[in-house]
Amino acid sequence: MTTQDLEPMFDRAARQFNSNLKALDEDVLRLEEWLNTQPHLPKLLDKNSLRNFVILNKCSIEIAKQKIDNYFSIRAKLPEIAFGVNPKLPYHRTFNETAFLVEHPQPTDEMYRLMFFQVKGQSLPESYEPINFVRRLQTIQEMRLRDSVMCGDVVVVDYRGFPLSIALKVTPMLVYKTLLVYEAG
């Protein structure tokens, strides 16, 4: 989808926060100016990504600035999650063999995206690592940041075929790191 194709959706999302596409694009210009004064931040965010940062932060440019700074900082601290977004990495292949994680093509009325997780076959293998679910989710989020409109997500998990031995691998530290990535950036 091109930026132009997404404009009606960005406008709809901005209106949820008493804004509009024109104001959103003005905020993006201010963010681009701000980014140019931040030598410690890479210049990797395109217009859609910046629009999404503004929308995800309820059209608050100051909070969006903090989130952009956190977005890059936290990824440097948690490379096992943040840099696992290349879909050609081996654990993505393993994930594809064991489970589905799909996104509904249309957002809800509130502009949230529904994602569904389900095990392929009877059960996840004992060798399955829950961090691969987090990596797959992060990969989808990174693609959506550039190529979609983000207002939030609802993840629906079908726990059939999800043995207790795998659930026990979901450690408090993994939950903490996952929340850190999603809340920080």
Biotite code that builds the C-alpha atoms (Angstrom):
import biotite.structure as struc

atoms = struc.array([
    struc.Atom([0.000, 0.000, 0.000], chain_id="A", res_id=1, res_name="MET", atom_name="CA", element="C"),
    struc.Atom([1.293, 3.455, -0.812], chain_id="A", res_id=2, res_name="THR", atom_name="CA", element="C"),
    struc.Atom([1.286, 6.444, 1.510], chain_id="A", res_id=3, res_name="THR", atom_name="CA", element="C"),
    struc.Atom([-1.480, 7.978, -0.581], chain_id="A", res_id=4, res_name="GLN", atom_name="CA", element="C"),
    struc.Atom([-3.647, 4.857, -0.161], chain_id="A", res_id=5, res_name="ASP", atom_name="CA", element="C"),
    struc.Atom([-3.235, 5.111, 3.609], chain_id="A", res_id=6, res_name="LEU", atom_name="CA", element="C"),
    struc.Atom([-4.162, 8.785, 3.903], chain_id="A", res_id=7, res_name="GLU", atom_name="CA", element="C"),
    struc.Atom([-7.898, 8.214, 4.527], chain_id="A", res_id=8, res_name="PRO", atom_name="CA", element="C"),
    struc.Atom([-7.027, 5.729, 7.275], chain_id="A", res_id=9, res_name="MET", atom_name="CA", element="C"),
    struc.Atom([-4.485, 8.108, 8.841], chain_id="A", res_id=10, res_name="PHE", atom_name="CA", element="C"),
    struc.Atom([-7.120, 10.855, 8.763], chain_id="A", res_id=11, res_name="ASP", atom_name="CA", element="C"),
    struc.Atom([-9.661, 8.539, 10.404], chain_id="A", res_id=12, res_name="ARG", atom_name="CA", element="C"),
    struc.Atom([-7.148, 7.577, 13.098], chain_id="A", res_id=13, res_name="ALA", atom_name="CA", element="C"),
    struc.Atom([-6.176, 11.203, 13.762], chain_id="A", res_id=14, res_name="ALA", atom_name="CA", element="C"),
    struc.Atom([-9.832, 12.195, 14.122], chain_id="A", res_id=15, res_name="ARG", atom_name="CA", element="C"),
    struc.Atom([-10.106, 9.820, 17.084], chain_id="A", res_id=16, res_name="GLN", atom_name="CA", element="C"),
    struc.Atom([-7.815, 12.264, 18.896], chain_id="A", res_id=17, res_name="PHE", atom_name="CA", element="C"),
    struc.Atom([-9.529, 15.459, 17.684], chain_id="A", res_id=18, res_name="ASN", atom_name="CA", element="C"),
    struc.Atom([-6.951, 15.965, 14.936], chain_id="A", res_id=19, res_name="SER", atom_name="CA", element="C"),
    struc.Atom([-6.869, 15.468, 11.165], chain_id="A", res_id=20, res_name="ASN", atom_name="CA", element="C"),
    struc.Atom([-4.486, 14.515, 8.368], chain_id="A", res_id=21, res_name="LEU", atom_name="CA", element="C"),
    struc.Atom([-3.262, 18.082, 7.816], chain_id="A", res_id=22, res_name="LYS", atom_name="CA", element="C"),
    struc.Atom([-2.394, 18.551, 11.505], chain_id="A", res_id=23, res_name="ALA", atom_name="CA", element="C"),
    struc.Atom([-0.839, 15.081, 11.570], chain_id="A", res_id=24, res_name="LEU", atom_name="CA", element="C"),
    struc.Atom([1.438, 15.964, 8.657], chain_id="A", res_id=25, res_name="ASP", atom_name="CA", element="C"),
    struc.Atom([2.406, 19.231, 10.366], chain_id="A", res_id=26, res_name="GLU", atom_name="CA", element="C"),
    struc.Atom([3.367, 17.181, 13.425], chain_id="A", res_id=27, res_name="ASP", atom_name="CA", element="C"),
    struc.Atom([5.436, 14.904, 11.180], chain_id="A", res_id=28, res_name="VAL", atom_name="CA", element="C"),
    struc.Atom([7.318, 17.935, 9.822], chain_id="A", res_id=29, res_name="LEU", atom_name="CA", element="C"),
    struc.Atom([8.067, 19.066, 13.379], chain_id="A", res_id=30, res_name="ARG", atom_name="CA", element="C"),
    struc.Atom([9.248, 15.555, 14.257], chain_id="A", res_id=31, res_name="LEU", atom_name="CA", element="C"),
    struc.Atom([11.518, 15.491, 11.203], chain_id="A", res_id=32, res_name="GLU", atom_name="CA", element="C"),
    struc.Atom([13.003, 18.846, 12.255], chain_id="A", res_id=33, res_name="GLU", atom_name="CA", element="C"),
    struc.Atom([13.487, 17.547, 15.791], chain_id="A", res_id=34, res_name="TRP", atom_name="CA", element="C"),
    struc.Atom([15.103, 14.316, 14.521], chain_id="A", res_id=35, res_name="LEU", atom_name="CA", element="C"),
    struc.Atom([17.620, 16.394, 12.568], chain_id="A", res_id=36, res_name="ASN", atom_name="CA", element="C"),
    struc.Atom([18.740, 17.950, 15.861], chain_id="A", res_id=37, res_name="THR", atom_name="CA", element="C"),
    struc.Atom([19.215, 14.539, 17.512], chain_id="A", res_id=38, res_name="GLN", atom_name="CA", element="C"),
    struc.Atom([22.607, 13.206, 16.399], chain_id="A", res_id=39, res_name="PRO", atom_name="CA", element="C"),
    struc.Atom([22.276, 10.091, 18.580], chain_id="A", res_id=40, res_name="HIS", atom_name="CA", element="C"),
    struc.Atom([19.178, 8.912, 16.686], chain_id="A", res_id=41, res_name="LEU", atom_name="CA", element="C"),
    struc.Atom([19.445, 7.203, 13.302], chain_id="A", res_id=42, res_name="PRO", atom_name="CA", element="C"),
    struc.Atom([17.470, 8.717, 10.447], chain_id="A", res_id=43, res_name="LYS", atom_name="CA", element="C"),
    struc.Atom([15.531, 5.549, 9.671], chain_id="A", res_id=44, res_name="LEU", atom_name="CA", element="C"),
    struc.Atom([11.910, 6.587, 10.128], chain_id="A", res_id=45, res_name="LEU", atom_name="CA", element="C"),
    struc.Atom([9.852, 7.450, 7.066], chain_id="A", res_id=46, res_name="ASP", atom_name="CA", element="C"),
    struc.Atom([6.713, 9.601, 6.934], chain_id="A", res_id=47, res_name="LYS", atom_name="CA", element="C"),
    struc.Atom([4.333, 6.723, 7.693], chain_id="A", res_id=48, res_name="ASN", atom_name="CA", element="C"),
    struc.Atom([6.417, 5.622, 10.673], chain_id="A", res_id=49, res_name="SER", atom_name="CA", element="C"),
    struc.Atom([6.404, 9.142, 12.082], chain_id="A", res_id=50, res_name="LEU", atom_name="CA", element="C"),
    struc.Atom([2.661, 9.437, 11.495], chain_id="A", res_id=51, res_name="ARG", atom_name="CA", element="C"),
    struc.Atom([2.196, 6.213, 13.428], chain_id="A", res_id=52, res_name="ASN", atom_name="CA", element="C"),
    struc.Atom([4.315, 7.451, 16.329], chain_id="A", res_id=53, res_name="PHE", atom_name="CA", element="C"),
    struc.Atom([2.103, 10.532, 16.576], chain_id="A", res_id=54, res_name="VAL", atom_name="CA", element="C"),
    struc.Atom([-1.127, 8.514, 16.393], chain_id="A", res_id=55, res_name="ILE", atom_name="CA", element="C"),
    struc.Atom([0.055, 5.841, 18.838], chain_id="A", res_id=56, res_name="LEU", atom_name="CA", element="C"),
    struc.Atom([0.723, 8.642, 21.303], chain_id="A", res_id=57, res_name="ASN", atom_name="CA", element="C"),
    struc.Atom([-2.718, 10.242, 20.961], chain_id="A", res_id=58, res_name="LYS", atom_name="CA", element="C"),
    struc.Atom([-1.402, 12.999, 18.687], chain_id="A", res_id=59, res_name="CYS", atom_name="CA", element="C"),
    struc.Atom([0.983, 14.309, 21.352], chain_id="A", res_id=60, res_name="SER", atom_name="CA", element="C"),
    struc.Atom([4.197, 15.338, 19.637], chain_id="A", res_id=61, res_name="ILE", atom_name="CA", element="C"),
    struc.Atom([6.153, 15.567, 22.907], chain_id="A", res_id=62, res_name="GLU", atom_name="CA", element="C"),
    struc.Atom([5.238, 12.026, 23.927], chain_id="A", res_id=63, res_name="ILE", atom_name="CA", element="C"),
    struc.Atom([5.990, 10.874, 20.359], chain_id="A", res_id=64, res_name="ALA", atom_name="CA", element="C"),
    struc.Atom([9.503, 12.358, 20.689], chain_id="A", res_id=65, res_name="LYS", atom_name="CA", element="C"),
    struc.Atom([10.070, 10.404, 23.907], chain_id="A", res_id=66, res_name="GLN", atom_name="CA", element="C"),
    struc.Atom([8.772, 7.215, 22.296], chain_id="A", res_id=67, res_name="LYS", atom_name="CA", element="C"),
    struc.Atom([11.018, 7.634, 19.247], chain_id="A", res_id=68, res_name="ILE", atom_name="CA", element="C"),
    struc.Atom([14.035, 8.096, 21.505], chain_id="A", res_id=69, res_name="ASP", atom_name="CA", element="C"),
    struc.Atom([12.971, 5.030, 23.519], chain_id="A", res_id=70, res_name="ASN", atom_name="CA", element="C"),
    struc.Atom([12.288, 3.077, 20.324], chain_id="A", res_id=71, res_name="TYR", atom_name="CA", element="C"),
    struc.Atom([15.946, 3.223, 19.339], chain_id="A", res_id=72, res_name="PHE", atom_name="CA", element="C"),
    struc.Atom([17.362, 3.012, 22.873], chain_id="A", res_id=73, res_name="SER", atom_name="CA", element="C"),
    struc.Atom([15.453, -0.105, 23.889], chain_id="A", res_id=74, res_name="ILE", atom_name="CA", element="C"),
    struc.Atom([16.353, -1.932, 20.697], chain_id="A", res_id=75, res_name="ARG", atom_name="CA", element="C"),
    struc.Atom([20.018, -1.482, 21.481], chain_id="A", res_id=76, res_name="ALA", atom_name="CA", element="C"),
    struc.Atom([19.433, -2.944, 24.954], chain_id="A", res_id=77, res_name="LYS", atom_name="CA", element="C"),
    struc.Atom([17.313, -5.917, 23.814], chain_id="A", res_id=78, res_name="LEU", atom_name="CA", element="C"),
    struc.Atom([18.783, -7.150, 20.534], chain_id="A", res_id=79, res_name="PRO", atom_name="CA", element="C"),
    struc.Atom([17.416, -10.690, 21.050], chain_id="A", res_id=80, res_name="GLU", atom_name="CA", element="C"),
    struc.Atom([13.945, -9.261, 20.451], chain_id="A", res_id=81, res_name="ILE", atom_name="CA", element="C"),
    struc.Atom([14.488, -6.092, 18.474], chain_id="A", res_id=82, res_name="ALA", atom_name="CA", element="C"),
    struc.Atom([16.894, -7.459, 15.904], chain_id="A", res_id=83, res_name="PHE", atom_name="CA", element="C"),
    struc.Atom([14.985, -10.659, 15.299], chain_id="A", res_id=84, res_name="GLY", atom_name="CA", element="C"),
    struc.Atom([12.771, -8.952, 12.760], chain_id="A", res_id=85, res_name="VAL", atom_name="CA", element="C"),
    struc.Atom([14.441, -10.330, 9.642], chain_id="A", res_id=86, res_name="ASN", atom_name="CA", element="C"),
    struc.Atom([11.924, -12.905, 8.318], chain_id="A", res_id=87, res_name="PRO", atom_name="CA", element="C"),
    struc.Atom([14.764, -14.921, 6.769], chain_id="A", res_id=88, res_name="LYS", atom_name="CA", element="C"),
    struc.Atom([16.286, -15.810, 10.147], chain_id="A", res_id=89, res_name="LEU", atom_name="CA", element="C"),
    struc.Atom([16.054, -19.511, 11.086], chain_id="A", res_id=90, res_name="PRO", atom_name="CA", element="C"),
    struc.Atom([13.639, -19.116, 13.994], chain_id="A", res_id=91, res_name="TYR", atom_name="CA", element="C"),
    struc.Atom([11.079, -17.510, 11.684], chain_id="A", res_id=92, res_name="HIS", atom_name="CA", element="C"),
    struc.Atom([11.233, -20.619, 9.515], chain_id="A", res_id=93, res_name="ARG", atom_name="CA", element="C"),
    struc.Atom([10.749, -22.751, 12.640], chain_id="A", res_id=94, res_name="THR", atom_name="CA", element="C"),
    struc.Atom([7.823, -20.558, 13.679], chain_id="A", res_id=95, res_name="PHE", atom_name="CA", element="C"),
    struc.Atom([6.233, -21.009, 10.241], chain_id="A", res_id=96, res_name="ASN", atom_name="CA", element="C"),
    struc.Atom([6.450, -24.768, 10.670], chain_id="A", res_id=97, res_name="GLU", atom_name="CA", element="C"),
    struc.Atom([4.792, -24.788, 14.094], chain_id="A", res_id=98, res_name="THR", atom_name="CA", element="C"),
    struc.Atom([2.236, -21.977, 14.312], chain_id="A", res_id=99, res_name="ALA", atom_name="CA", element="C"),
    struc.Atom([0.151, -19.343, 12.580], chain_id="A", res_id=100, res_name="PHE", atom_name="CA", element="C"),
    struc.Atom([0.201, -15.664, 13.482], chain_id="A", res_id=101, res_name="LEU", atom_name="CA", element="C"),
    struc.Atom([-2.014, -13.732, 11.110], chain_id="A", res_id=102, res_name="VAL", atom_name="CA", element="C"),
    struc.Atom([-3.404, -10.230, 11.069], chain_id="A", res_id=103, res_name="GLU", atom_name="CA", element="C"),
    struc.Atom([-6.974, -9.465, 10.071], chain_id="A", res_id=104, res_name="HIS", atom_name="CA", element="C"),
    struc.Atom([-6.800, -7.274, 6.941], chain_id="A", res_id=105, res_name="PRO", atom_name="CA", element="C"),
    struc.Atom([-9.341, -4.706, 8.177], chain_id="A", res_id=106, res_name="GLN", atom_name="CA", element="C"),
    struc.Atom([-9.087, -2.700, 11.395], chain_id="A", res_id=107, res_name="PRO", atom_name="CA", element="C"),
    struc.Atom([-11.906, -2.606, 13.934], chain_id="A", res_id=108, res_name="THR", atom_name="CA", element="C"),
    struc.Atom([-14.127, 0.479, 14.169], chain_id="A", res_id=109, res_name="ASP", atom_name="CA", element="C"),
    struc.Atom([-11.673, 1.810, 16.781], chain_id="A", res_id=110, res_name="GLU", atom_name="CA", element="C"),
    struc.Atom([-8.812, 1.221, 14.285], chain_id="A", res_id=111, res_name="MET", atom_name="CA", element="C"),
    struc.Atom([-7.300, -1.671, 16.273], chain_id="A", res_id=112, res_name="TYR", atom_name="CA", element="C"),
    struc.Atom([-5.849, -4.632, 14.408], chain_id="A", res_id=113, res_name="ARG", atom_name="CA", element="C"),
    struc.Atom([-6.824, -8.155, 15.374], chain_id="A", res_id=114, res_name="LEU", atom_name="CA", element="C"),
    struc.Atom([-4.095, -10.797, 15.253], chain_id="A", res_id=115, res_name="MET", atom_name="CA", element="C"),
    struc.Atom([-4.679, -14.497, 15.704], chain_id="A", res_id=116, res_name="PHE", atom_name="CA", element="C"),
    struc.Atom([-2.181, -17.080, 16.985], chain_id="A", res_id=117, res_name="PHE", atom_name="CA", element="C"),
    struc.Atom([-2.820, -20.784, 16.574], chain_id="A", res_id=118, res_name="GLN", atom_name="CA", element="C"),
    struc.Atom([-0.677, -23.900, 16.764], chain_id="A", res_id=119, res_name="VAL", atom_name="CA", element="C"),
    struc.Atom([-0.347, -25.968, 13.594], chain_id="A", res_id=120, res_name="LYS", atom_name="CA", element="C"),
    struc.Atom([-1.087, -29.645, 14.142], chain_id="A", res_id=121, res_name="GLY", atom_name="CA", element="C"),
    struc.Atom([-1.768, -31.261, 17.510], chain_id="A", res_id=122, res_name="GLN", atom_name="CA", element="C"),
    struc.Atom([0.811, -29.584, 19.724], chain_id="A", res_id=123, res_name="SER", atom_name="CA", element="C"),
    struc.Atom([3.841, -27.333, 19.796], chain_id="A", res_id=124, res_name="LEU", atom_name="CA", element="C"),
    struc.Atom([7.079, -29.329, 19.940], chain_id="A", res_id=125, res_name="PRO", atom_name="CA", element="C"),
    struc.Atom([8.932, -29.336, 23.268], chain_id="A", res_id=126, res_name="GLU", atom_name="CA", element="C"),
    struc.Atom([11.784, -27.477, 21.556], chain_id="A", res_id=127, res_name="SER", atom_name="CA", element="C"),
    struc.Atom([9.548, -24.462, 20.807], chain_id="A", res_id=128, res_name="TYR", atom_name="CA", element="C"),
    struc.Atom([10.809, -21.208, 22.318], chain_id="A", res_id=129, res_name="GLU", atom_name="CA", element="C"),
    struc.Atom([8.185, -18.573, 23.228], chain_id="A", res_id=130, res_name="PRO", atom_name="CA", element="C"),
    struc.Atom([10.604, -15.771, 22.324], chain_id="A", res_id=131, res_name="ILE", atom_name="CA", element="C"),
    struc.Atom([9.982, -16.756, 18.698], chain_id="A", res_id=132, res_name="ASN", atom_name="CA", element="C"),
    struc.Atom([6.343, -15.683, 19.108], chain_id="A", res_id=133, res_name="PHE", atom_name="CA", element="C"),
    struc.Atom([7.578, -12.321, 20.416], chain_id="A", res_id=134, res_name="VAL", atom_name="CA", element="C"),
    struc.Atom([10.018, -12.009, 17.516], chain_id="A", res_id=135, res_name="ARG", atom_name="CA", element="C"),
    struc.Atom([7.290, -12.777, 14.979], chain_id="A", res_id=136, res_name="ARG", atom_name="CA", element="C"),
    struc.Atom([4.968, -10.242, 16.599], chain_id="A", res_id=137, res_name="LEU", atom_name="CA", element="C"),
    struc.Atom([7.786, -7.687, 16.540], chain_id="A", res_id=138, res_name="GLN", atom_name="CA", element="C"),
    struc.Atom([8.437, -8.401, 12.850], chain_id="A", res_id=139, res_name="THR", atom_name="CA", element="C"),
    struc.Atom([4.787, -7.729, 12.047], chain_id="A", res_id=140, res_name="ILE", atom_name="CA", element="C"),
    struc.Atom([4.861, -4.534, 14.117], chain_id="A", res_id=141, res_name="GLN", atom_name="CA", element="C"),
    struc.Atom([7.963, -3.244, 12.333], chain_id="A", res_id=142, res_name="GLU", atom_name="CA", element="C"),
    struc.Atom([6.354, -3.837, 8.943], chain_id="A", res_id=143, res_name="MET", atom_name="CA", element="C"),
    struc.Atom([3.118, -2.194, 10.057], chain_id="A", res_id=144, res_name="ARG", atom_name="CA", element="C"),
    struc.Atom([4.984, 0.828, 11.400], chain_id="A", res_id=145, res_name="LEU", atom_name="CA", element="C"),
    struc.Atom([6.078, 1.596, 7.819], chain_id="A", res_id=146, res_name="ARG", atom_name="CA", element="C"),
    struc.Atom([3.273, 0.110, 5.747], chain_id="A", res_id=147, res_name="ASP", atom_name="CA", element="C"),
    struc.Atom([0.053, 0.523, 7.710], chain_id="A", res_id=148, res_name="SER", atom_name="CA", element="C"),
    struc.Atom([-1.839, 2.673, 10.206], chain_id="A", res_id=149, res_name="VAL", atom_name="CA", element="C"),
    struc.Atom([-1.355, 1.713, 13.853], chain_id="A", res_id=150, res_name="MET", atom_name="CA", element="C"),
    struc.Atom([-3.756, 2.563, 16.664], chain_id="A", res_id=151, res_name="CYS", atom_name="CA", element="C"),
    struc.Atom([-3.341, -0.588, 18.708], chain_id="A", res_id=152, res_name="GLY", atom_name="CA", element="C"),
    struc.Atom([-3.608, -4.350, 18.595], chain_id="A", res_id=153, res_name="ASP", atom_name="CA", element="C"),
    struc.Atom([-5.683, -7.146, 20.006], chain_id="A", res_id=154, res_name="VAL", atom_name="CA", element="C"),
    struc.Atom([-3.925, -10.521, 19.942], chain_id="A", res_id=155, res_name="VAL", atom_name="CA", element="C"),
    struc.Atom([-6.177, -13.578, 20.179], chain_id="A", res_id=156, res_name="VAL", atom_name="CA", element="C"),
    struc.Atom([-4.354, -16.747, 21.236], chain_id="A", res_id=157, res_name="VAL", atom_name="CA", element="C"),
    struc.Atom([-5.842, -20.209, 20.741], chain_id="A", res_id=158, res_name="ASP", atom_name="CA", element="C"),
    struc.Atom([-4.213, -22.252, 23.504], chain_id="A", res_id=159, res_name="TYR", atom_name="CA", element="C"),
    struc.Atom([-5.176, -25.639, 22.078], chain_id="A", res_id=160, res_name="ARG", atom_name="CA", element="C"),
    struc.Atom([-1.966, -27.501, 21.363], chain_id="A", res_id=161, res_name="GLY", atom_name="CA", element="C"),
    struc.Atom([-0.058, -25.236, 23.742], chain_id="A", res_id=162, res_name="PHE", atom_name="CA", element="C"),
    struc.Atom([1.407, -27.617, 26.361], chain_id="A", res_id=163, res_name="PRO", atom_name="CA", element="C"),
    struc.Atom([2.140, -26.556, 29.928], chain_id="A", res_id=164, res_name="LEU", atom_name="CA", element="C"),
    struc.Atom([5.849, -27.263, 29.352], chain_id="A", res_id=165, res_name="SER", atom_name="CA", element="C"),
    struc.Atom([5.916, -24.454, 26.778], chain_id="A", res_id=166, res_name="ILE", atom_name="CA", element="C"),
    struc.Atom([3.897, -22.122, 29.009], chain_id="A", res_id=167, res_name="ALA", atom_name="CA", element="C"),
    struc.Atom([6.516, -22.626, 31.728], chain_id="A", res_id=168, res_name="LEU", atom_name="CA", element="C"),
    struc.Atom([9.127, -21.239, 29.320], chain_id="A", res_id=169, res_name="LYS", atom_name="CA", element="C"),
    struc.Atom([7.286, -17.906, 29.366], chain_id="A", res_id=170, res_name="VAL", atom_name="CA", element="C"),
    struc.Atom([9.442, -16.503, 32.132], chain_id="A", res_id=171, res_name="THR", atom_name="CA", element="C"),
    struc.Atom([8.805, -13.267, 34.009], chain_id="A", res_id=172, res_name="PRO", atom_name="CA", element="C"),
    struc.Atom([11.940, -11.865, 32.329], chain_id="A", res_id=173, res_name="MET", atom_name="CA", element="C"),
    struc.Atom([10.566, -12.628, 28.846], chain_id="A", res_id=174, res_name="LEU", atom_name="CA", element="C"),
    struc.Atom([7.267, -10.957, 29.752], chain_id="A", res_id=175, res_name="VAL", atom_name="CA", element="C"),
    struc.Atom([9.164, -7.966, 31.166], chain_id="A", res_id=176, res_name="TYR", atom_name="CA", element="C"),
    struc.Atom([11.335, -7.591, 28.047], chain_id="A", res_id=177, res_name="LYS", atom_name="CA", element="C"),
    struc.Atom([8.325, -7.930, 25.772], chain_id="A", res_id=178, res_name="THR", atom_name="CA", element="C"),
    struc.Atom([6.402, -5.255, 27.658], chain_id="A", res_id=179, res_name="LEU", atom_name="CA", element="C"),
    struc.Atom([9.483, -3.052, 27.674], chain_id="A", res_id=180, res_name="LEU", atom_name="CA", element="C"),
    struc.Atom([9.734, -3.202, 23.872], chain_id="A", res_id=181, res_name="VAL", atom_name="CA", element="C"),
    struc.Atom([6.031, -2.518, 23.352], chain_id="A", res_id=182, res_name="TYR", atom_name="CA", element="C"),
    struc.Atom([5.591, 0.163, 25.987], chain_id="A", res_id=183, res_name="GLU", atom_name="CA", element="C"),
    struc.Atom([8.867, 1.968, 25.361], chain_id="A", res_id=184, res_name="ALA", atom_name="CA", element="C"),
    struc.Atom([8.521, 2.329, 21.632], chain_id="A", res_id=185, res_name="GLY", atom_name="CA", element="C"),
])
